Amino acid sequence: MLLFPRRSSSRRTPSSNATETTSAGYAFLFSDPAGEQKAAAKILLGDEVDKFIYSGVELGRLLIQIVLVGGLAFGATKLFATPGRER
């Protein structure tokens, strides 16, 4: 979950300043899902391509996943713990 989080890529139009965000699915944490788009747009935009095309981790969904999986794991340890065994 932490190594392959859900990613999104965003594209901002220079003329109208509108932003379009699309889901890029699950990708490795250090990979850039928008890398191909950046390479193609670098011809037109030059070094300013990072201002218009970027990607990131969907932090809201990652937080929900961590809370749910952590809660299920905690509940499972309490449910399946052997009774009478204390530390």
MARDREN-622075 format. One record per residue: x, y, z of N, C-alpha, C in turn. Coordinates in steps of 0.05 Angstrom, whole numbers. Example, Ala and Ser with C-alpha at 12.3 -4.5 7.8 and 13.67 -1.06 7.14 Angstrom:
<pts>
pt nxx 264&nyy -114&nzz 156&caxx 246&cayy -90&cazz 156&cxx 264&cyy -66&czz 156
pt nxx 257&nyy -45&nzz 142&caxx 273&cayy -21&cazz 143&cxx 258&cyy 1&czz 157
</pts>
This chain:
<pts>
pt nxx 17&nyy -24&nzz 0&caxx 0&cayy 0&cazz 0&cxx 18&cyy 25&czz 0
pt nxx 39&nyy 25&nzz 16&caxx 56&cayy 48&cazz 17&cxx 76&cyy 49&czz -7
pt nxx 84&nyy 25&nzz -17&caxx 103&cayy 25&cazz -39&cxx 89&cyy 30&czz -66
pt nxx 64&nyy 22&nzz -68&caxx 49&cayy 26&cazz -93&cxx 23&cyy 40&czz -88
pt nxx 24&nyy 66&nzz -81&caxx -1&cayy 81&cazz -75&cxx -15&cyy 89&czz -100
pt nxx -40&nyy 97&nzz -97&caxx -56&cayy 106&cazz -120&cxx -46&cyy 133&czz -128
pt nxx -41&nyy 137&nzz -154&caxx -29&cayy 162&cazz -164&cxx -49&cyy 176&czz -182
pt nxx -45&nyy 202&nzz -186&caxx -61&cayy 218&cazz -205&cxx -41&cyy 236&czz -220
pt nxx -49&nyy 242&nzz -244&caxx -33&cayy 261&cazz -260&cxx -51&cyy 284&czz -268
pt nxx -39&nyy 308&nzz -267&caxx -54&cayy 333&cazz -273&cxx -41&cyy 347&czz -296
pt nxx -58&nyy 360&nzz -312&caxx -48&cayy 375&cazz -335&cxx -62&cyy 402&czz -334
pt nxx -47&nyy 424&nzz -334&caxx -58&cayy 451&cazz -334&cxx -54&cyy 463&czz -362
pt nxx -75&nyy 475&nzz -372&caxx -74&cayy 488&cazz -398&cxx -62&cyy 516&czz -395
pt nxx -41&nyy 523&nzz -409&caxx -28&cayy 549&cazz -405&cxx -47&cyy 572&czz -413
pt nxx -63&nyy 569&nzz -433&caxx -79&cayy 591&cazz -443&cxx -103&cyy 597&czz -425
pt nxx -118&nyy 576&nzz -417&caxx -142&cayy 581&cazz -401&cxx -138&cyy 576&czz -371
pt nxx -115&nyy 566&nzz -363&caxx -109&cayy 561&cazz -335&cxx -127&cyy 540&czz -322
pt nxx -140&nyy 523&nzz -339&caxx -157&cayy 501&cazz -329&cxx -140&cyy 477&czz -323
pt nxx -147&nyy 462&nzz -302&caxx -132&cayy 438&cazz -295&cxx -149&cyy 413&czz -299
pt nxx -138&nyy 393&nzz -311&caxx -151&cayy 368&cazz -315&cxx -136&cyy 346&czz -300
pt nxx -149&nyy 333&nzz -281&caxx -136&cayy 312&cazz -265&cxx -148&cyy 285&czz -272
pt nxx -131&nyy 266&nzz -277&caxx -139&cayy 239&cazz -284&cxx -125&cyy 219&czz -266
pt nxx -138&nyy 197&nzz -260&caxx -126&cayy 176&cazz -244&cxx -105&cyy 161&czz -260
pt nxx -82&nyy 156&nzz -248&caxx -61&cayy 141&cazz -261&cxx -59&cyy 113&czz -251
pt nxx -78&nyy 105&nzz -234&caxx -78&cayy 78&cazz -222&cxx -57&cyy 75&czz -200
pt nxx -49&nyy 50&nzz -195&caxx -29&cayy 45&cazz -175&cxx -2&cyy 44&czz -188
pt nxx 18&nyy 59&nzz -177&caxx 44&cayy 60&cazz -188&cxx 65&cyy 60&czz -165
pt nxx 89&nyy 53&nzz -172&caxx 111&cayy 53&cazz -152&cxx 114&cyy 81&czz -141
pt nxx 121&nyy 83&nzz -116&caxx 122&cayy 108&cazz -102&cxx 141&cyy 129&czz -115
pt nxx 164&nyy 119&nzz -125&caxx 184&cayy 138&cazz -137&cxx 182&cyy 140&czz -167
pt nxx 162&nyy 128&nzz -179&caxx 158&cayy 131&cazz -208&cxx 141&cyy 156&czz -215
pt nxx 143&nyy 165&nzz -239&caxx 128&cayy 188&cazz -248&cxx 108&cyy 179&czz -270
pt nxx 82&nyy 177&nzz -263&caxx 63&cayy 168&cazz -284&cxx 60&cyy 188&czz -306
pt nxx 67&nyy 213&nzz -302&caxx 64&cayy 233&cazz -323&cxx 90&cyy 237&czz -339
pt nxx 109&nyy 218&nzz -336&caxx 135&cayy 221&cazz -350&cxx 133&cyy 221&czz -380
pt nxx 116&nyy 205&nzz -392&caxx 113&cayy 204&cazz -421&cxx 100&cyy 230&czz -431
pt nxx 81&nyy 240&nzz -416&caxx 68&cayy 266&cazz -424&cxx 88&cyy 289&czz -422
pt nxx 104&nyy 288&nzz -401&caxx 125&cayy 309&cazz -398&cxx 145&cyy 309&czz -420
pt nxx 153&nyy 285&nzz -428&caxx 173&cayy 283&cazz -450&cxx 162&cyy 293&czz -476
pt nxx 137&nyy 288&nzz -482&caxx 125&cayy 298&cazz -506&cxx 121&cyy 328&czz -505
pt nxx 113&nyy 338&nzz -482&caxx 107&cayy 367&cazz -480&cxx 132&cyy 384&czz -476
pt nxx 155&nyy 371&nzz -470&caxx 180&cayy 386&cazz -466&cxx 189&cyy 399&czz -492
pt nxx 181&nyy 388&nzz -514&caxx 188&cayy 400&cazz -540&cxx 175&cyy 428&czz -543
pt nxx 150&nyy 430&nzz -535&caxx 136&cayy 456&cazz -537&cxx 141&cyy 474&czz -514
pt nxx 142&nyy 464&nzz -489&caxx 143&cayy 481&cazz -466&cxx 171&cyy 485&czz -454
pt nxx 189&nyy 468&nzz -463&caxx 217&cayy 471&cazz -453&cxx 219&cyy 462&czz -424
pt nxx 235&nyy 477&nzz -409&caxx 240&cayy 471&cazz -381&cxx 217&cyy 477&czz -362
pt nxx 197&nyy 491&nzz -372&caxx 174&cayy 498&cazz -355&cxx 152&cyy 477&czz -356
pt nxx 158&nyy 453&nzz -366&caxx 138&cayy 432&cazz -369&cxx 128&cyy 423&czz -341
pt nxx 144&nyy 425&nzz -320&caxx 136&cayy 416&cazz -294&cxx 114&cyy 434&czz -282
pt nxx 111&nyy 458&nzz -292&caxx 90&cayy 476&cazz -283&cxx 63&cyy 468&czz -294
pt nxx 63&nyy 455&nzz -317&caxx 38&cayy 448&cazz -331&cxx 30&cyy 419&czz -329
pt nxx 49&nyy 401&nzz -326&caxx 43&cayy 372&cazz -324&cxx 57&cyy 361&czz -299
pt nxx 41&nyy 350&nzz -281&caxx 53&cayy 339&cazz -256&cxx 36&cyy 316&czz -246
pt nxx 47&nyy 300&nzz -228&caxx 33&cayy 277&cazz -217&cxx 38&cyy 277&czz -187
pt nxx 20&nyy 262&nzz -173&caxx 23&cayy 260&cazz -144&cxx 8&cyy 237&czz -133
pt nxx 11&nyy 232&nzz -107&caxx -2&cayy 211&cazz -93&cxx -29&cyy 221&czz -84
pt nxx -50&nyy 205&nzz -87&caxx -76&cayy 212&cazz -77&cxx -76&cyy 207&czz -46
pt nxx -69&nyy 228&nzz -31&caxx -65&cayy 225&cazz -2&cxx -91&cyy 218&czz 13
pt nxx -113&nyy 228&nzz 4&caxx -139&cayy 222&cazz 18&cxx -145&cyy 192&czz 17
pt nxx -142&nyy 180&nzz -6&caxx -148&cayy 151&cazz -9&cxx -127&cyy 135&czz 6
pt nxx -102&nyy 144&nzz 6&caxx -81&cayy 129&cazz 20&cxx -86&cyy 130&czz 50
pt nxx -95&nyy 152&nzz 60&caxx -101&cayy 155&cazz 89&cxx -125&cyy 136&czz 96
pt nxx -145&nyy 136&nzz 79&caxx -168&cayy 118&cazz 84&cxx -159&cyy 89&czz 84
pt nxx -142&nyy 81&nzz 66&caxx -132&cayy 54&cazz 64&cxx -116&cyy 47&czz 90
pt nxx -99&nyy 65&nzz 98&caxx -82&cayy 59&cazz 122&cxx -100&cyy 56&czz 147
pt nxx -120&nyy 73&nzz 150&caxx -138&cayy 72&cazz 173&cxx -154&cyy 46&czz 172
pt nxx -165&nyy 39&nzz 149&caxx -181&cayy 14&cazz 147&cxx -164&cyy -11&czz 152
pt nxx -141&nyy -13&nzz 139&caxx -124&cayy -36&cazz 143&cxx -113&cyy -38&czz 171
pt nxx -106&nyy -15&nzz 182&caxx -96&cayy -15&cazz 210&cxx -118&cyy -23&czz 230
pt nxx -142&nyy -13&nzz 225&caxx -165&cayy -21&cazz 242&cxx -171&cyy -50&czz 240
pt nxx -171&nyy -61&nzz 216&caxx -176&cayy -90&cazz 212&cxx -155&cyy -107&czz 225
pt nxx -130&nyy -98&nzz 222&caxx -108&cayy -113&cazz 235&cxx -110&cyy -112&czz 265
pt nxx -116&nyy -90&nzz 276&caxx -119&cayy -87&cazz 305&cxx -143&cyy -104&czz 315
pt nxx -165&nyy -103&nzz 300&caxx -188&cayy -120&cazz 307&cxx -182&cyy -150&czz 305
pt nxx -167&nyy -157&nzz 285&caxx -160&cayy -186&cazz 282&cxx -142&cyy -195&czz 304
pt nxx -123&nyy -178&nzz 313&caxx -106&cayy -187&cazz 335&cxx -122&cyy -190&czz 361
pt nxx -142&nyy -173&nzz 365&caxx -159&cayy -175&cazz 389&cxx -177&cyy -199&czz 387
pt nxx -187&nyy -205&nzz 363&caxx -206&cayy -226&cazz 360&cxx -192&cyy -254&czz 362
pt nxx -169&nyy -256&nzz 351&caxx -155&cayy -282&cazz 350&cxx -134&cyy -285&czz 372
pt nxx -132&nyy -266&nzz 390&caxx -113&cayy -269&cazz 412&cxx -122&cyy -291&czz 431
pt nxx -103&nyy -306&nzz 441&caxx -110&cayy -328&cazz 459&cxx -117&cyy -317&czz 486
pt nxx -141&nyy -325&nzz 497&caxx -149&cayy -315&cazz 523&cxx -132&cyy -326&czz 545
pt nxx -128&nyy -310&nzz 565&caxx -112&cayy -318&cazz 589&cxx -82&cyy -315&czz 585
pt nxx -74&nyy -308&nzz 562&caxx -45&cayy -304&cazz 558&cxx -38&cyy -274&czz 561
pt nxx -23&nyy -268&nzz 582&caxx -16&cayy -240&cazz 587&cxx 14&cyy -237&czz 586
pt nxx 22&nyy -213&nzz 581&caxx 51&cayy -208&cazz 580&cxx 62&cyy -199&czz 606
</pts>
